[in-house]
Amino acid sequence: MNETRFAQAINRSLDDALARDSSIVLLGEDIANAGGTFAVTRGLLDKYGADRIIDMPIAENAIAGMAVGLALGGFKPVIEIMFMDFMTLTMDALVNQAAKLHFMFGGQGSVPMVVRTQHGGGINAGPQHSQCLEAWFAHIPGLKVVVPATLDDAYALLQSAIDDPNPVLFVENKALYPMKGVLTDDLPPTPLGKARIARAGSDVTIVSYGAMVYQAMEAAEQLASEGISAEVLDLRTVQPWDEEAVFASLSKTHRLVIAHEAVEAFGVGAEIAARMAQIGFDELDGPIMRVGAPFMPVPFARALEVDYIPSAARIIEAVRATDV
């Protein structure tokens, strides 16, 4: 049982996938010799060579476009867009091409590609290197969006993403990269679209994903000391999201809070809240509350960024607002 970092779990998942499937190729900026901006692909060039671990120029639109072509040509490309902010440059290839080709070909073709990208604050990288834009892509039919929170999920969800016959956006919160833990051996792929109960509870449901799961867990721990039992549900996949699991938890606790690091307005939490208000209205004993970042760019200054990113304290405040 060796201690592993979150980033190393992703590296091991890529390593195992490359070893078992020769059609998998990695593309990205500085991913070969340097191992990427966050060293996630370090060591893979030495094992698999420059034909499969391919350094690309600083041209995200070209990386995404090449990946679509490779996927249509029988390869399984896994690309890295080093900050989610730069996904803006991939929009045509992903939104207008990759997401729609299976539909436009009448189901006769597929685009088996994975886009790894990093979102989130915590390193004072400012408004152009810290955004959480997953709601944009969750809005696009034909794309799946995965946001792991644990080492096991970082490994196993990436395996599932690579095995999926159509495009998957795999979002990694860079604040989690140093997180240490024990990676379970011989993990089977985790199905996309299935949430997990991170902490069982009976008084209120807190739904989250990615790094915000740990703020939700901290909030649940503090609430427990006051006699309030919070259930924390980790979505793991935000498109498709596990509506059945959220509804089942709401039916047990009768109160709902959704927390994410992304801007609150028009976010993942808004979709979940609207759907649960529609199908779970009779289960609700209080208002559905959302917790997200304010409607402003991510600040550079450490003191401002700390206040910008949703905290356990804000989740607790939202829980109290459900009349628990």
C-alpha positions in Angstrom: 0.0 0.0 0.0 2.2 2.8 -1.3 1.2 6.5 -1.0 0.3 8.0 -4.3 -0.6 11.5 -5.4 -3.7 12.4 -7.4 -1.5 13.4 -10.4 0.3 10.1 -10.3 -3.0 8.2 -10.3 -3.8 9.9 -13.6 -0.3 9.1 -14.9 -0.8 5.4 -14.0 -4.1 5.3 -15.7 -2.6 6.7 -18.9 0.3 4.3 -18.6 -1.9 1.3 -18.3 -4.1 2.4 -21.1 -1.2 3.0 -23.4 0.2 -0.5 -22.5 -3.0 -2.3 -23.4 -4.1 -0.5 -26.5 -1.6 0.5 -29.2 -4.2 2.8 -30.9 -4.0 5.3 -28.0 -1.8 8.4 -28.6 -1.2 11.4 -26.3 -1.0 14.9 -27.7 -0.4 18.2 -25.9 1.9 21.1 -25.2 5.2 20.0 -23.4 3.7 16.6 -22.5 6.7 14.6 -23.8 10.0 15.7 -22.4 8.6 18.0 -19.7 5.7 15.7 -18.8 3.2 18.6 -19.1 2.8 21.8 -17.1 1.9 19.8 -14.0 4.2 16.8 -14.8 1.2 14.4 -15.1 2.6 12.7 -18.2 6.2 12.5 -16.9 8.0 9.3 -17.9 5.6 8.2 -20.6 7.8 9.4 -23.4 10.6 7.1 -22.3 8.2 4.1 -22.3 6.2 4.7 -25.4 8.3 6.9 -27.7 7.7 10.1 -29.6 5.2 8.4 -32.0 2.7 8.0 -29.2 3.6 10.8 -26.8 3.5 13.8 -29.1 4.5 17.4 -28.2 2.4 19.9 -30.0 2.8 23.6 -30.7 1.0 26.2 -28.7 -2.1 26.0 -30.8 -5.0 24.4 -28.9 -7.3 24.6 -32.0 -4.8 22.5 -34.0 -4.4 20.0 -31.2 -8.2 19.5 -30.9 -8.6 19.4 -34.7 -5.9 16.8 -35.1 -7.4 14.7 -32.4 -10.8 14.6 -34.2 -9.0 13.5 -37.4 -7.1 10.8 -35.5 -10.2 9.5 -33.8 -12.0 9.3 -37.1 -8.9 7.5 -38.5 -8.9 4.7 -36.0 -6.8 6.1 -33.2 -7.8 6.9 -29.7 -6.2 10.3 -29.0 -6.0 11.7 -25.4 -5.1 15.3 -25.6 -4.1 17.7 -22.8 -5.2 21.4 -22.8 -3.1 22.6 -20.0 -5.6 25.1 -18.6 -9.4 24.9 -19.0 -9.4 28.6 -19.9 -7.8 27.6 -23.2 -10.6 25.3 -24.1 -12.1 28.4 -25.7 -9.7 27.8 -28.6 -11.0 24.3 -29.1 -14.6 25.1 -29.4 -15.1 24.5 -33.1 -13.3 21.1 -33.2 -15.1 19.9 -30.1 -18.6 21.5 -30.2 -19.2 21.6 -34.0 -17.2 18.5 -35.0 -16.4 15.9 -32.3 -19.7 16.2 -30.5 -21.9 15.9 -33.6 -20.2 13.5 -36.0 -21.8 10.4 -34.5 -25.2 11.9 -35.0 -24.4 13.4 -38.5 -23.1 10.0 -39.7 -26.3 8.3 -38.6 -24.5 6.3 -35.9 -22.1 4.8 -38.5 -19.0 6.6 -37.1 -17.6 7.5 -33.7 -15.1 9.9 -32.3 -13.2 8.1 -29.5 -11.2 10.9 -28.0 -10.5 12.3 -24.5 -9.7 15.9 -23.6 -7.8 16.2 -20.3 -7.8 19.7 -18.9 -7.2 21.5 -15.6 -9.7 23.9 -13.9 -9.9 25.7 -10.6 -8.1 28.2 -8.5 -5.9 27.9 -5.4 -2.6 28.7 -7.1 -3.2 32.5 -7.7 -3.0 32.0 -11.5 -5.6 34.7 -12.1 -8.6 35.1 -14.4 -7.2 33.4 -17.5 -5.8 30.3 -15.8 -8.3 29.4 -13.1 -11.8 29.2 -14.6 -14.2 26.3 -14.2 -16.0 26.1 -17.5 -17.5 22.6 -17.3 -21.1 23.8 -17.6 -20.3 25.1 -21.1 -19.5 21.6 -22.3 -22.2 19.8 -20.3 -24.6 21.9 -22.4 -23.5 20.3 -25.6 -25.3 17.1 -26.8 -22.6 14.5 -27.8 -20.1 15.4 -25.1 -19.6 13.7 -21.8 -18.0 15.7 -18.9 -16.1 13.9 -16.0 -14.7 15.6 -12.9 -13.1 13.2 -10.4 -12.5 13.9 -6.8 -10.5 10.9 -5.5 -7.4 9.0 -6.5 -9.4 5.9 -7.4 -11.8 7.9 -9.5 -9.0 9.7 -11.2 -7.7 6.4 -12.4 -10.9 4.4 -13.0 -12.9 7.2 -14.6 -10.1 8.0 -17.0 -10.1 4.3 -18.0 -13.8 4.6 -18.8 -13.4 7.9 -20.6 -10.7 6.3 -22.9 -12.9 3.3 -23.5 -15.9 5.4 -24.5 -16.6 5.5 -28.2 -17.3 9.2 -28.3 -15.7 12.4 -27.0 -15.2 12.8 -23.2 -13.9 15.9 -21.4 -11.9 14.8 -18.4 -11.6 17.8 -16.0 -8.9 17.7 -13.3 -8.8 20.3 -10.5 -5.2 21.3 -10.3 -5.5 21.9 -6.5 -6.0 18.2 -6.1 -2.7 17.2 -7.9 -0.6 17.1 -4.7 -3.3 15.2 -2.7 -1.9 12.0 -1.3 -3.6 8.7 -0.7 -3.6 5.0 -1.5 -4.6 4.0 -5.0 -6.5 0.7 -5.0 -4.9 -2.0 -7.1 -6.7 -3.6 -10.0 -9.4 -1.1 -10.2 -12.1 -1.8 -12.8 -13.3 1.1 -15.0 -15.9 3.2 -13.1 -19.1 3.7 -15.2 -19.6 7.3 -16.4 -22.8 8.9 -15.1 -22.8 7.2 -11.7 -22.5 9.3 -8.5 -21.1 8.0 -5.2 -22.1 8.6 -1.6 -19.0 10.2 -0.1 -20.7 10.5 3.3 -24.0 9.1 4.4 -26.5 11.3 6.2 -30.2 11.9 6.9 -30.9 15.6 7.4 -29.7 17.3 4.2 -28.1 16.4 0.9 -25.0 18.2 -0.3 -24.2 17.5 -4.0 -20.8 18.4 -5.4 -18.0 17.2 -7.6 -14.2 17.6 -8.0 -12.3 19.5 -5.3 -15.4 21.0 -3.9 -16.3 17.6 -2.5 -13.7 18.1 0.2 -15.3 21.4 1.2 -18.6 19.6 1.4 -17.1 16.9 3.6 -15.6 19.5 5.9 -18.9 21.2 6.1 -20.6 17.9 6.9 -18.1 17.2 9.6 -18.8 20.6 11.3 -22.5 20.1 11.0 -22.3 16.7 12.6 -20.8 18.3 15.7 -24.1 20.3 15.9 -26.3 17.2 15.5 -27.0 17.8 11.8 -26.5 14.7 9.6 -25.4 15.8 6.1 -25.2 13.3 3.2 -22.4 14.3 0.7 -23.0 13.1 -2.9 -20.0 13.2 -5.3 -21.4 13.4 -8.8 -18.1 12.3 -10.5 -19.7 12.9 -13.9 -21.6 16.1 -14.6 -22.8 15.0 -18.0 -24.6 12.7 -17.8 -25.3 13.4 -14.2 -26.8 10.8 -11.9 -30.4 12.2 -11.5 -31.5 9.0 -9.9 -28.9 9.1 -7.1 -29.6 12.8 -6.3 -33.4 12.2 -6.2 -32.9 9.1 -4.0 -30.8 11.2 -1.5 -33.3 14.1 -1.6 -36.1 11.6 -0.9 -34.2 10.6 2.3 -33.1 14.0 3.6 -35.7 16.3 2.1 -33.3 19.2 1.8 -30.8 19.9 -1.0 -27.6 22.1 -1.4 -25.5 22.0 -4.6 -22.0 23.3 -4.4 -19.4 23.8 -7.1 -16.3 26.0 -7.6 -17.6 27.3 -10.9 -19.6 30.6 -11.1 -23.0 30.0 -9.5 -25.0 31.7 -12.3 -26.2 29.3 -15.1 -24.1 26.5 -13.6 -24.4 22.8 -13.0 -26.1 23.6 -9.8 -28.8 25.5 -11.6 -29.6 22.5 -13.8 -29.8 20.1 -10.8 -31.9 22.5 -8.8 -34.4 23.0 -11.6 -34.7 19.3 -12.2 -35.1 18.4 -8.5 -37.7 21.2 -8.1 -39.6 19.6 -11.0 -39.5 15.9 -10.0 -38.8 16.2 -6.3 -41.0 19.1 -5.2 -43.1 16.9 -2.9 -39.9 15.7 -1.2 -38.7 19.2 -0.3 -39.0 20.5 3.2 -37.1 23.7 2.4 -35.7 25.7 -0.5 -33.0 24.3 -2.7 -29.8 26.2 -2.2 -26.8 26.7 -4.5 -23.2 27.6 -3.6 -20.8 28.8 -6.3 -18.3 31.5 -7.1 -19.5 35.1 -7.5 -20.2 36.5 -11.0 -16.8 38.0 -11.6 -13.4 36.9 -13.0 -11.1 34.9 -10.7 -8.9 37.4 -8.9 -5.1 37.1 -8.7 -4.5 38.2 -5.1 -4.3 35.3 -2.7 -6.6 37.0 -0.1 -9.2 37.7 -2.8 -9.0 34.3 -4.3 -9.5 32.6 -1.0 -12.7 34.6 -0.6 -13.8 33.9 -4.2 -13.6 30.1 -4.0 -16.6 28.6 -2.2 -15.7 27.4 1.3 -17.1 24.9 3.9 -18.4 28.0 5.8 -20.5 29.0 2.8 -21.9 25.5 2.4 -22.9 25.5 6.1 -24.6 28.8 5.6 -26.5 27.3 2.7 -27.5 24.3 4.7 -28.9 26.5 7.4 -30.9 28.3 4.8 -32.7 25.1 3.9 -34.4 25.3 7.3 -32.6 22.2 8.6 
